[in-house]
């Protein structure tokens, strides 16, 4: 039976973390930049441990006002310090509970900026390189940060289960129609193509090679719990299991 890794951003103040966690294999926990505090980090780590879910840090620009979804003007040193403080805060809680970080996945604008901005990508990679720990970095396909990180930190390419792609591998802007995939059948078809056939069908119909090995479903996507339950059913029919099940 093949295994697939499905990840979800949690600890962000949503109401369904307890329903989502048993259905995924990796979680990305908000660690104070865009959402979350020590209490929510601890609660989410406990939930992850109870469900044998890989624990990841989800750092962002320090911008709770905009939920980390806007690029901000911040010095290199300030951003580096913020990223490190966020990750280490989560790492310390995990280690006190007898577990460790599996990965780091930047959030929102920080993730998107690192995909195309070499300076931001360098800051993230340098920040992680100075933190002790054996963890990987989730990166978008065809991204600047994937090149910057090579040879410095283990990278895991990520695909998006609930987002459509442009022909250059960027995600269709949320300001456009059909940016988000909400129908469970369409989500399955999209992920199955990326995982099994290793291709993304872009919005213009073009086939893009896909080397992703983890796939994100956003916790705030409409009917996310129902979609994940459907994915479990459909993957099982294809002799594929989500790793922690």
N, C-alpha and C positions, 0 to 999 in steps of 0.2 A: 504494500500500500504506500503510495506517495504521500508526502507531508507538505503542507503549505503553511507559511507564516502569515497570519493576519494581525495587524497592529492597530491600535486605537489610541487617540489622545484622551487621557483621563485626568481626574483631579483638577478639573477646570470649573467646577461648580455646577456641573450637570446633575440631573436627577436620576440618571440610569446607570451609573458606574457599576452598581451591584448586579445589574442584569447583563451588562456588556462584558464584564471581566471573565465570567465563565465561558464565554463564546469566542474568545480571542486567545492568541498565544503570546503576544507581546504588547506591552502598554507603554505609553510615553507620558510620564507624569509631570504636570506643571510644577515648577519649582520656584515660584515667586516672581518671575519676571513679568508675565502677562496675567497670571492667575496663581492661586495657591499660596499656602503658608505652611509652617512646620506641622500644624495640626492636620491639614488636608493631605500633606505628603505622607505622614505616618499612617493615616487611615487608608490611603490608596495602596501603600506598600503592603499593609496587612491584608488587604483584599487580594492583591497580586500573589502574595505568599500562599494564601488559602486556596488559590486556584492554579498554582504552579505556573504562573504567567511570567514571562521574561520582563524584567524591570528596566525601563529606560528613562533617562532624564530628558526633559522637554524644555530647554532654556530658550529665552526669547530676548528681544530688546527689552530693557527695563521700562515698560510702558503699559501699566495696567489700565490706564485711561482709555487706550485704543485697543486693548486686548492683544497687544503685540502685532497688530495687523497693519501698522504703518511704519515705514522707514523713518528713523529719527536721526537727528544730528547729534552725534556722540563721539567723543575722542576715542582713539584706538585703545588707550590704557583703561579708560572707564568701561568700555564695552568688554574688553578682555577680563577685567576684574569682575564685572557683573556675571558674565558667562560662567567663570570659574566658581564664584560664590554660589550661584544657583545649583550647579552640578554637585559641588561638594556638600551642600546642605542635604541634598537627597541621598548622596552616597553615604554620608555619615549615618543617616537614619537606617538605611538598608543594612549597613555593616553591623550596627547595634542589634539588629534583628536576625543576624546570622546569615545574611544573604549579600549579594553584590549587584552592581550595575552590569547589565548585559549590553546596553547600547546608549547612545545619545542621539537625539533627533531634534535639531533646531525647530522652532515654531514660527509659523506665520511669515511676517516680512523678513525676519532673519534668515529663514530657510530659503525664501524666494530670492533674496538679495545674494546669498552665497552661491546660488545656482548660476549667477551671471557676473558677479562683481568679485574680481580676484582679491581685492583688499579685504573685503568682508570674509571671504573664504579663508584667507591666510590667518586672520584674527581668530576664527573658530578653530582651525587646525592647531595653531600655536597654543591656544588656550587649553585644548584637550591634551596636547603633548606634554604639558607641564603638570597634569593631574595623574597621580599614581592610580593604576587600575588597568585591568585587562578588559576593555570594552570596545565595541565597534561604533562606527558612525554611520547612521542612515543618511544616504545622499540621493538626490534626484537623478534620473537618467540624463545622460548627455549634458552634464553640468560642469561648471568651472571648479566647484569644490571637489568633485570626484577626481579631477586631475591634480589639484593642489594637495589632496590628502594621500595620493599614491605613495607608498613606501614609508609613510609617516604614521599612519593609523589604519587599522583594518576597516574597509568600507563595505557596506551592504546597500546595494541599489534598491530603491523603493519605487513601487508603482502605486497609483491611486485607484482604488476600487470604485469610488463614487464620483470621479471627476473625468471629464472628457479632455482630450489632448489636441493641441495644435500640431501642425506638421513639423515644428522645430522642437518638439517634446515639451514645450511649455503648456501649462494647464490653461484651458479656456477660461477667460476672465469671468469672475462671478457676476460682472455687469452684463454679460451676454446670456441669451437663452441657451439652454442645454449645457450650461457649465457643469451643473451638478446632476449626477445620475441618481434618481430616487426610486425607480421601479426595480424591484428585487430581481426580476428576470433579466433585466438589462445589466444590472450590476454583476450577476453571475456570468453572463455571456462575456462581459468586458474582462473580468478577472480570469476566467477560464482561458481566454485567448492569450492574455499576458503570460499566464503560468504554463499552460500546456503547450501552446503553439508558439510561445515566445515572440508574440507580435502585438502591437497596439494598432488598432484601427483609428486613425486620426479623424478629426471632424471633416476633413476634405476627402475622406475615403482612402487616403494613402496608408499603406502598411509600414509600420515602423518596427525595426528590430527591438526586442525587449529582453534585457538581462536582469530584470528585477527578481529578487528572491524574498522580498517582504512586501505586503500590500496593505495600504491604509484605508480603513473605513472611518470617516469622521463621526464622532459620537453625536454631533449635533445635526447630522443628516436626518431628514425626516424618516421615521420608521426604522432607525438604525438597528434596533434590537430585532425587529421582524426580519430585516434583510439578513442579518447574521444567522439567525435560525434557519432561514431559507438556504443560505450558503452551505451550512452544515449538511443539510439534507441533500442538496445537489452534488456537493463534493463527494459525499458518501456513495452516491449512485455511480460516481466516476472512479471509485476506489481511491479517493484522496481524503486525507483527514487533516484538520487543523491541528497543529502540533500538540497542544496540551490536552487534547481530548482522547 
